[in-house]
Amino acid sequence: MSPLFFLRREKYASGFSERLGNYPEFIHDGRKVIWLHCVSVGETNAARSLVDQLWSELPDHRLIVSTTTKTGQELAKKVFAEHCP
């Protein structure tokens, strides 16, 4: 596919760098890490009860949530803000 396809569509361009393995800096603070990947808004919504359960049963762990779509990222930042500072 043409690279222009991705650049012309904000939905695909958003987070493209992360898809290539360029993630934001992660500073390890010594806690065990649970990484939860939600592809879309639907999976992010479905993960709410899982995140609540993980947070209540494993409060000493650090929870990282990643998504693939821009709308999934926006929702994850909103609904998991208290669990994933």
Gaussian input, Z-matrix of N, CA and C with variables (Angstrom, degrees):
# hf/3-21g

backbone

0 1
 N
 C     1     B1
 C     2     B2     1     A1
 N     3     B3     2     A2     1     D1
 C     4     B4     3     A3     2     D2
 C     5     B5     4     A4     3     D3
 N     6     B6     5     A5     4     D4
 C     7     B7     6     A6     5     D5
 C     8     B8     7     A7     6     D6
 N     9     B9     8     A8     7     D7
 C    10    B10     9     A9     8     D8
 C    11    B11    10    A10     9     D9
 N    12    B12    11    A11    10    D10
 C    13    B13    12    A12    11    D11
 C    14    B14    13    A13    12    D12
 N    15    B15    14    A14    13    D13
 C    16    B16    15    A15    14    D14
 C    17    B17    16    A16    15    D15
 N    18    B18    17    A17    16    D16
 C    19    B19    18    A18    17    D17
 C    20    B20    19    A19    18    D18
 N    21    B21    20    A20    19    D19
 C    22    B22    21    A21    20    D20
 C    23    B23    22    A22    21    D21
 N    24    B24    23    A23    22    D22
 C    25    B25    24    A24    23    D23
 C    26    B26    25    A25    24    D24
 N    27    B27    26    A26    25    D25
 C    28    B28    27    A27    26    D26
 C    29    B29    28    A28    27    D27
 N    30    B30    29    A29    28    D28
 C    31    B31    30    A30    29    D29
 C    32    B32    31    A31    30    D30
 N    33    B33    32    A32    31    D31
 C    34    B34    33    A33    32    D32
 C    35    B35    34    A34    33    D33
 N    36    B36    35    A35    34    D34
 C    37    B37    36    A36    35    D35
 C    38    B38    37    A37    36    D36
 N    39    B39    38    A38    37    D37
 C    40    B40    39    A39    38    D38
 C    41    B41    40    A40    39    D39
 N    42    B42    41    A41    40    D40
 C    43    B43    42    A42    41    D41
 C    44    B44    43    A43    42    D42
 N    45    B45    44    A44    43    D43
 C    46    B46    45    A45    44    D44
 C    47    B47    46    A46    45    D45
 N    48    B48    47    A47    46    D46
 C    49    B49    48    A48    47    D47
 C    50    B50    49    A49    48    D48
 N    51    B51    50    A50    49    D49
 C    52    B52    51    A51    50    D50
 C    53    B53    52    A52    51    D51
 N    54    B54    53    A53    52    D52
 C    55    B55    54    A54    53    D53
 C    56    B56    55    A55    54    D54
 N    57    B57    56    A56    55    D55
 C    58    B58    57    A57    56    D56
 C    59    B59    58    A58    57    D57
 N    60    B60    59    A59    58    D58
 C    61    B61    60    A60    59    D59
 C    62    B62    61    A61    60    D60
 N    63    B63    62    A62    61    D61
 C    64    B64    63    A63    62    D62
 C    65    B65    64    A64    63    D63
 N    66    B66    65    A65    64    D64
 C    67    B67    66    A66    65    D65
 C    68    B68    67    A67    66    D66
 N    69    B69    68    A68    67    D67
 C    70    B70    69    A69    68    D68
 C    71    B71    70    A70    69    D69
 N    72    B72    71    A71    70    D70
 C    73    B73    72    A72    71    D71
 C    74    B74    73    A73    72    D72
 N    75    B75    74    A74    73    D73
 C    76    B76    75    A75    74    D74
 C    77    B77    76    A76    75    D75
 N    78    B78    77    A77    76    D76
 C    79    B79    78    A78    77    D77
 C    80    B80    79    A79    78    D78
 N    81    B81    80    A80    79    D79
 C    82    B82    81    A81    80    D80
 C    83    B83    82    A82    81    D81
 N    84    B84    83    A83    82    D82
 C    85    B85    84    A84    83    D83
 C    86    B86    85    A85    84    D84
 N    87    B87    86    A86    85    D85
 C    88    B88    87    A87    86    D86
 C    89    B89    88    A88    87    D87
 N    90    B90    89    A89    88    D88
 C    91    B91    90    A90    89    D89
 C    92    B92    91    A91    90    D90
 N    93    B93    92    A92    91    D91
 C    94    B94    93    A93    92    D92
 C    95    B95    94    A94    93    D93
 N    96    B96    95    A95    94    D94
 C    97    B97    96    A96    95    D95
 C    98    B98    97    A97    96    D96
 N    99    B99    98    A98    97    D97
 C   100   B100    99    A99    98    D98
 C   101   B101   100   A100    99    D99
 N   102   B102   101   A101   100   D100
 C   103   B103   102   A102   101   D101
 C   104   B104   103   A103   102   D102
 N   105   B105   104   A104   103   D103
 C   106   B106   105   A105   104   D104
 C   107   B107   106   A106   105   D105
 N   108   B108   107   A107   106   D106
 C   109   B109   108   A108   107   D107
 C   110   B110   109   A109   108   D108
 N   111   B111   110   A110   109   D109
 C   112   B112   111   A111   110   D110
 C   113   B113   112   A112   111   D111
 N   114   B114   113   A113   112   D112
 C   115   B115   114   A114   113   D113
 C   116   B116   115   A115   114   D114
 N   117   B117   116   A116   115   D115
 C   118   B118   117   A117   116   D116
 C   119   B119   118   A118   117   D117
 N   120   B120   119   A119   118   D118
 C   121   B121   120   A120   119   D119
 C   122   B122   121   A121   120   D120
 N   123   B123   122   A122   121   D121
 C   124   B124   123   A123   122   D122
 C   125   B125   124   A124   123   D123
 N   126   B126   125   A125   124   D124
 C   127   B127   126   A126   125   D125
 C   128   B128   127   A127   126   D126
 N   129   B129   128   A128   127   D127
 C   130   B130   129   A129   128   D128
 C   131   B131   130   A130   129   D129
 N   132   B132   131   A131   130   D130
 C   133   B133   132   A132   131   D131
 C   134   B134   133   A133   132   D132
 N   135   B135   134   A134   133   D133
 C   136   B136   135   A135   134   D134
 C   137   B137   136   A136   135   D135
 N   138   B138   137   A137   136   D136
 C   139   B139   138   A138   137   D137
 C   140   B140   139   A139   138   D138
 N   141   B141   140   A140   139   D139
 C   142   B142   141   A141   140   D140
 C   143   B143   142   A142   141   D141
 N   144   B144   143   A143   142   D142
 C   145   B145   144   A144   143   D143
 C   146   B146   145   A145   144   D144
 N   147   B147   146   A146   145   D145
 C   148   B148   147   A147   146   D146
 C   149   B149   148   A148   147   D147
 N   150   B150   149   A149   148   D148
 C   151   B151   150   A150   149   D149
 C   152   B152   151   A151   150   D150
 N   153   B153   152   A152   151   D151
 C   154   B154   153   A153   152   D152
 C   155   B155   154   A154   153   D153
 N   156   B156   155   A155   154   D154
 C   157   B157   156   A156   155   D155
 C   158   B158   157   A157   156   D156
 N   159   B159   158   A158   157   D157
 C   160   B160   159   A159   158   D158
 C   161   B161   160   A160   159   D159
 N   162   B162   161   A161   160   D160
 C   163   B163   162   A162   161   D161
 C   164   B164   163   A163   162   D162
 N   165   B165   164   A164   163   D163
 C   166   B166   165   A165   164   D164
 C   167   B167   166   A166   165   D165
 N   168   B168   167   A167   166   D166
 C   169   B169   168   A168   167   D167
 C   170   B170   169   A169   168   D168
 N   171   B171   170   A170   169   D169
 C   172   B172   171   A171   170   D170
 C   173   B173   172   A172   171   D171
 N   174   B174   173   A173   172   D172
 C   175   B175   174   A174   173   D173
 C   176   B176   175   A175   174   D174
 N   177   B177   176   A176   175   D175
 C   178   B178   177   A177   176   D176
 C   179   B179   178   A178   177   D177
 N   180   B180   179   A179   178   D178
 C   181   B181   180   A180   179   D179
 C   182   B182   181   A181   180   D180
 N   183   B183   182   A182   181   D181
 C   184   B184   183   A183   182   D182
 C   185   B185   184   A184   183   D183
 N   186   B186   185   A185   184   D184
 C   187   B187   186   A186   185   D185
 C   188   B188   187   A187   186   D186
 N   189   B189   188   A188   187   D187
 C   190   B190   189   A189   188   D188
 C   191   B191   190   A190   189   D189
 N   192   B192   191   A191   190   D190
 C   193   B193   192   A192   191   D191
 C   194   B194   193   A193   192   D192
 N   195   B195   194   A194   193   D193
 C   196   B196   195   A195   194   D194
 C   197   B197   196   A196   195   D195
 N   198   B198   197   A197   196   D196
 C   199   B199   198   A198   197   D197
 C   200   B200   199   A199   198   D198
 N   201   B201   200   A200   199   D199
 C   202   B202   201   A201   200   D200
 C   203   B203   202   A202   201   D201
 N   204   B204   203   A203   202   D202
 C   205   B205   204   A204   203   D203
 C   206   B206   205   A205   204   D204
 N   207   B207   206   A206   205   D205
 C   208   B208   207   A207   206   D206
 C   209   B209   208   A208   207   D207
 N   210   B210   209   A209   208   D208
 C   211   B211   210   A210   209   D209
 C   212   B212   211   A211   210   D210
 N   213   B213   212   A212   211   D211
 C   214   B214   213   A213   212   D212
 C   215   B215   214   A214   213   D213
 N   216   B216   215   A215   214   D214
 C   217   B217   216   A216   215   D215
 C   218   B218   217   A217   216   D216
 N   219   B219   218   A218   217   D217
 C   220   B220   219   A219   218   D218
 C   221   B221   220   A220   219   D219
 N   222   B222   221   A221   220   D220
 C   223   B223   222   A222   221   D221
 C   224   B224   223   A223   222   D222
 N   225   B225   224   A224   223   D223
 C   226   B226   225   A225   224   D224
 C   227   B227   226   A226   225   D225
 N   228   B228   227   A227   226   D226
 C   229   B229   228   A228   227   D227
 C   230   B230   229   A229   228   D228
 N   231   B231   230   A230   229   D229
 C   232   B232   231   A231   230   D230
 C   233   B233   232   A232   231   D231
 N   234   B234   233   A233   232   D232
 C   235   B235   234   A234   233   D233
 C   236   B236   235   A235   234   D234
 N   237   B237   236   A236   235   D235
 C   238   B238   237   A237   236   D236
 C   239   B239   238   A238   237   D237
 N   240   B240   239   A239   238   D238
 C   241   B241   240   A240   239   D239
 C   242   B242   241   A241   240   D240
 N   243   B243   242   A242   241   D241
 C   244   B244   243   A243   242   D242
 C   245   B245   244   A244   243   D243
 N   246   B246   245   A245   244   D244
 C   247   B247   246   A246   245   D245
 C   248   B248   247   A247   246   D246
 N   249   B249   248   A248   247   D247
 C   250   B250   249   A249   248   D248
 C   251   B251   250   A250   249   D249
 N   252   B252   251   A251   250   D250
 C   253   B253   252   A252   251   D251
 C   254   B254   253   A253   252   D252

   B1=1.4527
   B2=1.5229
   B3=1.2648
   B4=1.4501
   B5=1.5284
   B6=1.3286
   B7=1.4697
   B8=1.5234
   B9=1.3217
   B10=1.4629
   B11=1.5244
   B12=1.3146
   B13=1.4661
   B14=1.5251
   B15=1.3260
   B16=1.4639
   B17=1.5217
   B18=1.3070
   B19=1.4585
   B20=1.5166
   B21=1.3201
   B22=1.4629
   B23=1.5181
   B24=1.2692
   B25=1.4626
   B26=1.5198
   B27=1.3204
   B28=1.4654
   B29=1.5221
   B30=1.3234
   B31=1.4587
   B32=1.5234
   B33=1.3195
   B34=1.4576
   B35=1.5196
   B36=1.3307
   B37=1.4600
   B38=1.5265
   B39=1.3298
   B40=1.4582
   B41=1.5141
   B42=1.3137
   B43=1.4514
   B44=1.5090
   B45=1.3362
   B46=1.4634
   B47=1.5244
   B48=1.3052
   B49=1.4652
   B50=1.5302
   B51=1.3473
   B52=1.4546
   B53=1.5239
   B54=1.3389
   B55=1.4627
   B56=1.5203
   B57=1.3219
   B58=1.4558
   B59=1.5278
   B60=1.3389
   B61=1.4577
   B62=1.5155
   B63=1.3250
   B64=1.4649
   B65=1.5258
   B66=1.3195
   B67=1.4537
   B68=1.5169
   B69=1.3392
   B70=1.4602
   B71=1.5287
   B72=1.3089
   B73=1.4658
   B74=1.5261
   B75=1.3045
   B76=1.4655
   B77=1.5241
   B78=1.2960
   B79=1.4615
   B80=1.5190
   B81=1.3248
   B82=1.4622
   B83=1.5212
   B84=1.3100
   B85=1.4610
   B86=1.5282
   B87=1.3309
   B88=1.4613
   B89=1.5143
   B90=1.3404
   B91=1.4603
   B92=1.5240
   B93=1.3275
   B94=1.4567
   B95=1.5268
   B96=1.3299
   B97=1.4626
   B98=1.5283
   B99=1.3204
   B100=1.4623
   B101=1.5152
   B102=1.3176
   B103=1.4643
   B104=1.5192
   B105=1.3156
   B106=1.4553
   B107=1.5244
   B108=1.3277
   B109=1.4598
   B110=1.5222
   B111=1.3215
   B112=1.4657
   B113=1.5176
   B114=1.3176
   B115=1.4558
   B116=1.5227
   B117=1.3171
   B118=1.4656
   B119=1.5250
   B120=1.3233
   B121=1.4633
   B122=1.5240
   B123=1.3285
   B124=1.4641
   B125=1.5162
   B126=1.3128
   B127=1.4576
   B128=1.5263
   B129=1.3153
   B130=1.4704
   B131=1.5193
   B132=1.3240
   B133=1.4700
   B134=1.5207
   B135=1.3204
   B136=1.4663
   B137=1.5266
   B138=1.3119
   B139=1.4652
   B140=1.5172
   B141=1.3142
   B142=1.4771
   B143=1.5295
   B144=1.3134
   B145=1.4711
   B146=1.5253
   B147=1.3311
   B148=1.4658
   B149=1.5215
   B150=1.3176
   B151=1.4632
   B152=1.5276
   B153=1.3206
   B154=1.4674
   B155=1.5303
   B156=1.3261
   B157=1.4676
   B158=1.5292
   B159=1.3313
   B160=1.4709
   B161=1.5184
   B162=1.3135
   B163=1.4589
   B164=1.5340
   B165=1.3314
   B166=1.4695
   B167=1.5273
   B168=1.3482
   B169=1.4660
   B170=1.5241
   B171=1.3226
   B172=1.4730
   B173=1.5324
   B174=1.3274
   B175=1.4708
   B176=1.5317
   B177=1.3306
   B178=1.4571
   B179=1.5269
   B180=1.3259
   B181=1.4664
   B182=1.5269
   B183=1.2985
   B184=1.4573
   B185=1.5212
   B186=1.3269
   B187=1.4575
   B188=1.5268
   B189=1.3292
   B190=1.4643
   B191=1.5261
   B192=1.3259
   B193=1.4603
   B194=1.5176
   B195=1.3307
   B196=1.4587
   B197=1.5225
   B198=1.3377
   B199=1.4654
   B200=1.5199
   B201=1.3273
   B202=1.4577
   B203=1.5186
   B204=1.3209
   B205=1.4629
   B206=1.5193
   B207=1.3174
   B208=1.4699
   B209=1.5274
   B210=1.3182
   B211=1.4612
   B212=1.5326
   B213=1.3305
   B214=1.4610
   B215=1.5147
   B216=1.3427
   B217=1.4617
   B218=1.5229
   B219=1.3260
   B220=1.4637
   B221=1.5274
   B222=1.3304
   B223=1.4576
   B224=1.5267
   B225=1.3161
   B226=1.4653
   B227=1.5283
   B228=1.3159
   B229=1.4716
   B230=1.5253
   B231=1.3156
   B232=1.4686
   B233=1.5280
   B234=1.3372
   B235=1.4691
   B236=1.5314
   B237=1.3438
   B238=1.4582
   B239=1.5208
   B240=1.3175
   B241=1.4635
   B242=1.5315
   B243=1.3275
   B244=1.4615
   B245=1.5200
   B246=1.3352
   B247=1.4593
   B248=1.5207
   B249=1.3198
   B250=1.4734
   B251=1.5224
   B252=1.3137
   B253=1.4748
   B254=1.5165
   A1=109.30
   A2=114.75
   A3=120.98
   A4=110.72
   A5=117.02
   A6=119.38
   A7=111.86
   A8=117.18
   A9=119.92
   A10=111.55
   A11=117.12
   A12=121.15
   A13=110.13
   A14=116.04
   A15=120.48
   A16=111.77
   A17=116.80
   A18=120.37
   A19=112.92
   A20=116.48
   A21=120.24
   A22=112.70
   A23=117.91
   A24=121.47
   A25=109.36
   A26=114.24
   A27=119.79
   A28=111.63
   A29=116.91
   A30=120.84
   A31=110.96
   A32=117.52
   A33=121.48
   A34=111.88
   A35=117.00
   A36=120.77
   A37=111.13
   A38=116.44
   A39=120.29
   A40=109.92
   A41=116.63
   A42=120.75
   A43=114.30
   A44=117.69
   A45=120.56
   A46=111.43
   A47=116.69
   A48=120.62
   A49=110.94
   A50=116.73
   A51=120.64
   A52=111.09
   A53=116.68
   A54=120.09
   A55=111.66
   A56=115.82
   A57=120.65
   A58=112.07
   A59=116.66
   A60=120.52
   A61=114.68
   A62=118.62
   A63=122.49
   A64=109.28
   A65=116.19
   A66=121.27
   A67=110.67
   A68=116.89
   A69=119.52
   A70=109.85
   A71=116.23
   A72=120.72
   A73=109.99
   A74=115.51
   A75=121.81
   A76=107.80
   A77=116.04
   A78=121.09
   A79=107.69
   A80=115.85
   A81=120.56
   A82=109.17
   A83=115.78
   A84=120.04
   A85=112.83
   A86=116.75
   A87=120.41
   A88=114.92
   A89=117.63
   A90=119.78
   A91=110.29
   A92=116.79
   A93=121.03
   A94=107.75
   A95=115.96
   A96=121.44
   A97=110.53
   A98=115.12
   A99=122.26
   A100=105.90
   A101=115.85
   A102=121.18
   A103=107.79
   A104=116.69
   A105=123.80
   A106=108.06
   A107=116.92
   A108=120.40
   A109=109.51
   A110=115.54
   A111=122.98
   A112=107.03
   A113=117.64
   A114=120.72
   A115=111.83
   A116=117.53
   A117=120.42
   A118=110.89
   A119=114.61
   A120=121.09
   A121=110.48
   A122=116.89
   A123=120.69
   A124=112.05
   A125=117.61
   A126=120.20
   A127=110.98
   A128=117.25
   A129=120.39
   A130=109.78
   A131=117.11
   A132=120.80
   A133=110.84
   A134=116.70
   A135=120.66
   A136=111.63
   A137=117.98
   A138=121.98
   A139=113.57
   A140=117.88
   A141=120.45
   A142=112.41
   A143=117.52
   A144=119.09
   A145=110.84
   A146=117.81
   A147=120.77
   A148=110.76
   A149=116.86
   A150=120.79
   A151=110.58
   A152=117.18
   A153=120.22
   A154=110.90
   A155=116.40
   A156=121.23
   A157=111.18
   A158=116.71
   A159=120.44
   A160=110.70
   A161=115.92
   A162=120.71
   A163=111.63
   A164=116.00
   A165=118.64
   A166=112.20
   A167=117.52
   A168=120.23
   A169=114.26
   A170=117.13
   A171=120.71
   A172=110.53
   A173=117.24
   A174=119.66
   A175=114.11
   A176=117.03
   A177=119.83
   A178=112.57
   A179=117.65
   A180=122.65
   A181=109.98
   A182=115.83
   A183=121.47
   A184=107.80
   A185=116.76
   A186=121.92
   A187=109.65
   A188=115.15
   A189=121.90
   A190=106.84
   A191=116.78
   A192=121.35
   A193=108.17
   A194=115.96
   A195=120.94
   A196=108.98
   A197=115.49
   A198=121.69
   A199=109.15
   A200=115.85
   A201=120.65
   A202=112.06
   A203=117.72
   A204=120.52
   A205=112.06
   A206=115.16
   A207=120.77
   A208=111.04
   A209=116.72
   A210=119.84
   A211=110.84
   A212=117.01
   A213=120.69
   A214=111.44
   A215=116.95
   A216=121.30
   A217=111.07
   A218=115.53
   A219=119.78
   A220=111.12
   A221=116.86
   A222=120.39
   A223=110.84
   A224=117.62
   A225=120.95
   A226=110.94
   A227=117.35
   A228=120.67
   A229=110.74
   A230=115.75
   A231=120.94
   A232=112.41
   A233=117.41
   A234=119.91
   A235=114.17
   A236=117.53
   A237=119.45
   A238=113.29
   A239=117.45
   A240=121.54
   A241=112.71
   A242=117.65
   A243=119.04
   A244=113.04
   A245=117.70
   A246=121.60
   A247=112.92
   A248=117.44
   A249=121.54
   A250=108.99
   A251=117.37
   A252=119.28
   A253=112.75
   D1=152.64
   D2=179.14
   D3=-72.52
   D4=137.92
   D5=175.23
   D6=-59.79
   D7=-25.53
   D8=178.83
   D9=-63.57
   D10=-28.84
   D11=177.15
   D12=-55.49
   D13=-46.77
   D14=-178.31
   D15=-72.01
   D16=-38.63
   D17=-176.96
   D18=-70.80
   D19=-27.30
   D20=-178.08
   D21=-86.63
   D22=-10.76
   D23=-178.83
   D24=-118.64
   D25=108.30
   D26=-176.15
   D27=-57.04
   D28=-34.93
   D29=-179.37
   D30=-57.75
   D31=-40.29
   D32=-178.17
   D33=-87.59
   D34=-31.51
   D35=-178.27
   D36=-70.60
   D37=-33.73
   D38=179.70
   D39=-64.44
   D40=124.10
   D41=179.00
   D42=80.44
   D43=7.53
   D44=-177.62
   D45=-61.47
   D46=-38.56
   D47=179.46
   D48=-60.60
   D49=-40.29
   D50=178.88
   D51=-65.46
   D52=-34.01
   D53=178.64
   D54=-65.05
   D55=-22.21
   D56=177.28
   D57=-91.62
   D58=4.00
   D59=176.44
   D60=97.29
   D61=8.97
   D62=178.59
   D63=-96.18
   D64=91.50
   D65=-175.67
   D66=-97.53
   D67=157.08
   D68=174.78
   D69=-59.86
   D70=155.97
   D71=-178.77
   D72=-60.39
   D73=133.63
   D74=178.63
   D75=-115.06
   D76=118.99
   D77=178.81
   D78=-100.80
   D79=111.50
   D80=-178.54
   D81=-74.38
   D82=128.62
   D83=-178.36
   D84=-107.94
   D85=13.92
   D86=176.36
   D87=95.72
   D88=-16.66
   D89=178.79
   D90=-78.54
   D91=153.82
   D92=171.93
   D93=-66.63
   D94=147.73
   D95=-174.64
   D96=-114.39
   D97=135.31
   D98=170.78
   D99=-114.00
   D100=121.83
   D101=-179.23
   D102=-108.24
   D103=120.20
   D104=-179.73
   D105=-113.81
   D106=120.27
   D107=179.55
   D108=-105.97
   D109=122.53
   D110=177.52
   D111=-114.17
   D112=120.51
   D113=-175.27
   D114=-69.29
   D115=-43.18
   D116=-170.20
   D117=-137.31
   D118=-176.85
   D119=177.23
   D120=-60.04
   D121=-42.44
   D122=-179.66
   D123=-60.25
   D124=-44.74
   D125=179.01
   D126=-70.23
   D127=-33.94
   D128=177.17
   D129=-63.91
   D130=-43.93
   D131=176.36
   D132=-63.05
   D133=-42.79
   D134=-179.10
   D135=-65.20
   D136=-26.05
   D137=-177.28
   D138=-80.90
   D139=-8.75
   D140=-176.51
   D141=-54.81
   D142=-49.00
   D143=-177.89
   D144=-68.82
   D145=-34.02
   D146=176.44
   D147=-63.78
   D148=-44.40
   D149=179.30
   D150=-63.23
   D151=-42.80
   D152=177.37
   D153=-59.68
   D154=-43.41
   D155=179.93
   D156=-65.54
   D157=-46.29
   D158=178.28
   D159=-59.84
   D160=-43.65
   D161=-178.30
   D162=-63.16
   D163=-38.69
   D164=-178.55
   D165=-76.96
   D166=-34.42
   D167=-177.62
   D168=-89.76
   D169=-23.36
   D170=-177.43
   D171=-131.53
   D172=60.35
   D173=-175.32
   D174=-66.18
   D175=-17.25
   D176=-179.51
   D177=-89.22
   D178=2.56
   D179=177.76
   D180=-97.37
   D181=154.80
   D182=175.00
   D183=-97.75
   D184=132.76
   D185=-177.76
   D186=-107.70
   D187=124.13
   D188=177.42
   D189=-113.96
   D190=128.93
   D191=177.96
   D192=-119.05
   D193=127.55
   D194=175.97
   D195=-121.87
   D196=157.67
   D197=178.96
   D198=-138.39
   D199=172.00
   D200=178.67
   D201=-104.74
   D202=-34.86
   D203=-175.77
   D204=-100.04
   D205=157.24
   D206=178.91
   D207=-62.49
   D208=-42.90
   D209=-179.71
   D210=-67.37
   D211=-35.07
   D212=174.83
   D213=-64.38
   D214=-39.78
   D215=178.23
   D216=-63.66
   D217=-44.66
   D218=-179.54
   D219=-62.17
   D220=-44.35
   D221=179.80
   D222=-65.87
   D223=-43.39
   D224=-179.66
   D225=-60.68
   D226=-42.92
   D227=178.05
   D228=-60.82
   D229=-37.51
   D230=-178.31
   D231=-73.27
   D232=-50.66
   D233=-171.56
   D234=-85.40
   D235=-21.90
   D236=-179.12
   D237=-108.39
   D238=15.00
   D239=-175.42
   D240=-56.19
   D241=-41.43
   D242=-178.07
   D243=-75.61
   D244=-24.06
   D245=-179.22
   D246=-91.54
   D247=-23.74
   D248=-175.46
   D249=-129.05
   D250=71.30
   D251=-177.76
   D252=-67.04

